[in-house]
Amino acid sequence: MLRKEIGLFILILVTGTVTALINPQFISTINLINLANQIGLFGLLALGLGVVIVTGGIDLSVGSMLALLGVIFLDLLVNYGLPWPAVFVIVVFFGMVLGSIHGVLISRLNLQPFVVTLCGLLIYRGIARYYTADATEGFGYAGGYETLEWLTSGRTNGIPHTFIFFILVALVMAVLLHKSVLGRYIFAVGKNEEAARFSGIPTKAVIVATYAISGILAGISTVFFVFYTQSVSPSAHGNFYELYAIAAAVLGGCSLRGGEGSILGIALGVVLLQVLQNLVNMLGIPSSLNFAVMGAVILLGVIVDGQLQKSSRVR
């Protein structure tokens, strides 16, 4: 497993060095701060989705979840004037509830994760658009939440708080996945759910827990993204963000078959994906090709994963 992380780290160094040689602006302070901010924003989503993938599941709904939770967050904060700590807790709790519903439908009703979360993608986007009558929600002239704005979009010693928070959450998730009983259960379920169940592991509860964790991190990400974009357009906010998270997790060594992955790998996958996106901008490649680059990256990750699985079976 460690070999994958070392390979990723070398790939990040090589990609960054080549980009810097072609365009020195890559290592400018402004660009590095922007890069760290992007890593922090998308990293939280990738950590949550990575844990789901380790169980052999998938969550296609996190982008739409960001839109729904985003409009609820702004409505409660701006239109209803609720205190921001209460609104923050409500949004994170709501994210956990949505994630738990996914987990229950998948584990109790034996529905396919792809189908459940694809339906979630459509339902949450539709509700968000209906809730706002398809209008963009923003802060307007409302104030009184400067502390939350500083916490989510400020900097300390030049380091974006999004990046600092991502590192802290990654450390917590590393302990949870690699040092706790729940973490061992998650890997066991991903390797062989039936064998895990016969071993006495509460597989259904483990699956619900992973989707709930993903929902919690989506709820926290919502607040960061709202302050980053300063508004939420229900038809476009968070579109395809789940693909960024899936791509980062797959790049980081999470097998879509389940049972494999690490928090360090997911973190490095997030860094590599954002460096690649930055490379697209730095080299003057049309931004319209962003999705093509991302699709190619996911495809490459799946191919490499398949080959590694095949070679390990041969051994």
Salt bridges, closest charged atoms under 4 A:
ASP59 OD2 - HIS102 ND1 3.83
ASP134 OD2 - ARG129 NH2 2.80
GLU260 OE1 - LYS4 NZ 3.22
ASP305 OD2 - ARG257 NH1 3.16
